[in-house]
């Protein structure tokens, strides 16, 4: 499964170009319906704007769905440059809407391309990034005296403890990047002289901050 960078949060950046106000809002989106809902929300928020220009990429790497619209700007001057910036950013699962309030001065086709390009770049360059990676969710029951040492083993393999249940033993719910899980199993086996083994209960994707 291919990994790729995704935005961690929604972000907004603004600039003024020859009296026109450009507001770029960028957000993580993981499905087409999420992207459409995001675009509709921004268009509703800025319903009085001259244009709300959307672009998005769903997926990442070599498997993507792309979309853009010029939303009334001259063809090729708005949505296409925004999508080009998203493509070049290395981000997947990302949508952007660039809102324009016309300032009374025509920018020309070259000026529009530059303005929409730079507006998208402002948001792309500012957003925090994570990486979408395949993970295993696993469970293991351990004796109380090994808890702190197992916590260190989990952290050492970029794992995360999702839950701890205290009874006769401690049952841990754990999450690991797939490529780190076997190393954790080996560490656990060595720590417990071969008596402990984590059982995979689910495989899915998760986002890790870069």
N, C-alpha and C positions, 0 to 999 in steps of 0.2 A: 504494500500500500504506500503510495507516494505521499510524502509530507510536504507541506508548504506553509508560508506565513499567512496569518490572518490578522485583521485589526482586533484589538482587545476591547475597544470601547468606541462609543460615538463621539465625534469631535466636530467642532465648527471653527472655521477661520474666515476672515473677512478682509477685503481690500477695496480701495476705490481707484478706478481707472478712468481718467478724463471725465470725472463727475458721475460715472456710472458706478453703482455699488454692487459688488459681487460677494455673495455669501456661499461658501462651500461647506456642506454638511456631509460627513462621511460616517458610515456605520458598518459593522459586521452584519452580514446576512447569509444564511445557510441554505435557503431554499428560494425558488423563484417567487412563491407567494409572500415570503418575508420581504424580499426586495420590492415587490409591488406595493406592499403595505407601507414600507418606509417611504417610498416615493410619494404615495398618496398623502401621508402624514405631513411631509414637508410642503407639498403643494397646498394643503389646507392651511398650514401655519403661515405661508407667504402667499395667500390667495390674491393679494393686491400687487404682486410683483409683475414685472414685464415678462419674465421668462423663468421657468424652473426646469433646468436642463439635467436629465438623469443619465447615469451610466452605471452598469454593474457587471461583475464577473462572479458567477456562482461556480464553485469547484476550484481546482487549482492544478498546477502542473500542465499535463497534456490533456486533461479532461475538464473542459470548462463550457459554460453557457454564458454568452455575452449579449449585452443589449445597450443601445444608446438611442437618444432622441435629441434633435436640435430644438424642439419645443418652440418653433416659430422663428428662430434665428436662421440666417441664410445657410443653406445646405452645406454641411461639412465644417462649419465654423465653431461649433459648440460641443455637441455630444461626442463627436468623433475624436476631437483632441482630448476631451476628458477621459474617454475610454483608453486612448493611447497612453495616457499617464498611468492609469490603473494597470495596464498591461506591463509597462516598464517598471512598476514599483515592486514586482515580485509578490504582491498580495493576491490571495484568493478570497472567496466568500466576502466580497466587499461591494458596497454601493455608495455612490456619491450623487448628490443633487447640488448643482450650482444655481443659485437664485440670483437674478439680475434685476436691479431697479435702474431703468434707463435714466441717464442724467442729462439728456437733451443734446448730446453731441454724438454723432455717428462715429464709430470706431473703424469702419472699413473691415473687409474680410480678414486681412492680416492682423489687425488690432484685436478683433474678436477671438481669433485663434490663440493669440498670445494671452489674452485676458482669461479665457477659459482654461488654458493650459496652466498658467501660473496659479490660478485659484485652486485648481485641483491639486497641484503640487504642494501648496501651503498646507492642505489638510493631510495629504499622504505623508509628508515629511514630519508632521507633528504627532501623528497617531502612534500609540504604543502597539507593539507587535507581539503576537504569540505564534506558536507553531502547532498546527493540527497534526497529531500523531496517533497511530494505533496503540491501544493500551490493553492490558489484561487486568481485570478486577479479580482478586483472589482472596481466600480466607485461610487463616491458620489459627489453631489453638495452641497457646504457649503457656508454660508455667510462669508464675509471678516473678520469680527471680531472674528471668531472662528478658523482661519487658524493656528495660532501658537499652540493653545491648541490641535487641531486635529493632528498636526505634532507630538506632544508629545505622544498622544494616540497611534499613529501608531508605533512610536519607542518603546513604552512600551510593545507592543505585537509582537516584532520582525518583524514588517512589514517594507515595503519599499514603498516610493512614487515614482512611475514610471514617472508621468507627472502631471503638474499643468497647467490648462487652465483658464485664467482670463477673465471674461466677466461680466454679471450682477451678477452672483455668481462665485465661484471658483470650477471648476470641477477637482477632484483628481482621478488619476488612481493609484490604490494601489495593493500591492501584500503581501499576508500573508501565512505563513504555515497554512495548513488546520486546525490543532488543536488549532490555536490562533485566528481564524477568529471570532468565536462566542463571544469570550471575547471582541474583538474590537467592535463588534456590540453592546454589552451591554454597553461598555464605551461610545460609540457614542450616544446611546439612552439616557443615563443618562446626558451627557453633554448638549444635545439639548432638554431636557424635552420631549423626544419621537418623535421629528419632523424629525430626520435624520436617514437614513438607507442606508447602502452600498449595491449595487446590484452586484452579481457575474456575470461576463461576460465570464470567461474562467477558467477552471481547468487544471493544467499541472504540470510538475515537474520543480524544480529549485535547484540550488546548493548554499548552505550556507557554508561559511568558519567556520571550527570548531575552 
